[in-house]
Amino acid sequence: MDIEQKQAELIDHFVKKASAQVGSAIGAVIVEATSHASLFAFSEILAVPTVAELEGTENSVYLEVLRLFAHGTWSDYKSNSGSLPQLLPDQVLKLKQLTVLTLAETNKVLPYDQLMLELDVTNVRELEDFIINECIYAGIVRGKLDQLRRCFEV
């Protein structure tokens, strides 16, 4: 099964699941969706009426988390972490993967220094391992690492 078909099936699954829930139960669906290893698109879930109804309620923090995953980056989370719940390790990984994806959409050459800053990575080896193991092997981005020029070419 190709990645697009799998995405479509996962999105459909979580849209149906979120549509069937209300209030704090939607929060659990959002945490599950944003933690799912193979799901990388969240706009459709964000458009579910029951999810939108979280706005202005005690559960609106889940709506903010979903918006972060749909449109934000790891840096956005760090700058708003005081008003958002602590992310689970799977969510941190996912948000960092989405950050690489977001950067790759706007630039075809990503300098290591920029990536290290955006991802909170302290050394080149850790950055290269993340790009290879968590982004390229996951199928979310293709490219090559240029160690000489210290950049990732998408």
N, C-alpha and C positions, 0 to 999 in steps of 0.2 A: 504494500500500500504506500502510495507516495505521500509526502509531507502535507500537501495541500488537502488531499482527501481526508487524512487523519485530523487535520485542523478543523475542517468542516464538520466532521462527526463529533469531535470534542466540543466545539462551539455549540452545536445543536443540543448535545447532552446537557451542557451547563445552562443554556438558555431555558430548556424545559424544566430543569431542576430549580432554577431561580424563579421561574414563573409560578411554580407550585408552592412557593414558600412566602412567608410574610415576616416582617420584623427581624428579630435577632437570628432567626433560622436562616435568613438570607446571608447573614454574616458568615455562617459556617460554610455555605456554598461558595461565597467569595474567597474565603481562605483556601478552600479545597481547589478552586479554579486557579488561583494565583500561585498555588504550590505545585500544580500538576506539571510534571517534567516535560510533557509534549505539547502543552498549550501556550501559544505565543500571541494570540489575538484576543482582545477583550472588549472591543467597541460594541459588538452585538450583545454581550451580556450587560453592558452599561445601558443599552437601549431598552432593556426589559422593564415594563411599567412597575412591577413590584420592587425592582432595584431602585428606580428613580424615586419611588415613594419613601425611601430612607432619608431623603433630603430633609434637614431640619428636625430629625428625630434623635433620640439617644443612640441610635445605631448608625447615624450618618457617617461615622468614622470608617465604616466598611465601604461606603460609597466613595469616600476619599481615597481609600486604598485601591479600589478598583480603577478609579480615574488615574491614579499614579501609574498603575500597570498598563493602562490603555494609552496614556499620553506622556508619561514622565520618565525620569531617569534616576539612577542611583544618587546623583547629586541633588535632585529635587527631593528625594526622600531624606537625605542627610540634612538639608536646610529646613525641612518641615518635621523632623522626627519628634519634636516636642509635642506636636498635635496629632501624631499618628501612633498607632500601636506598634510595639516592637515586632519586627518581621521574623518569621520562622526561617531557619537556615535555607530551606527550599525556596522560599520567597526571595531571600537575599540573592541567591544564585540566579533565579529567574530575572530579577530586576537588573542585575548586572549584565546578563545575556541581552536583555532588551535594550540596555544602554549601548552596548556594542552595535546592535542592530540599528538603533536610531542614528548613531554616529556614522555608520556605514551607508545609510541612506543619503546623507548630505555630503560626505567626503569619500572619495575612492582611495585616498592615501591617509591613513591614520597614524600620526606619530606616536611612538611608544610613550613619550612623556605625557602627551594628552591622555592616552588610554590609562596610564598608571594613575594619573590624577583623578580622572573620572571614576575609576573602579576601586580606588583605595588600595592599590597594589604597590608594594614597596620595592620589588626588584623585577628585572627583566625576565628572569627565568619563570617566576610566578605568573607574570603577564602572558608569556608565550604558552605556558602550560594551560592557562585559562582559555586563551583564544583557540588553541588546538583542541583540547579535550571537551570544553563546554560550549564552544560556538561552532567550530568547523565540523567536528564529529557529530554534533547534535543536528547538523544540517541547516542551521539558521543563517549562516553566512559562508561564503566561499572566498578564498583569497590565499595570499602567500605572505609569509613573514620574511622581511628583509632585515637581517641582523646587521648588515653593514650600514644601511641607511637608518636603522632603528625605527622601522615603521611596518604597519600591516597594510598591504595592498589588497583592497577588496576587489 
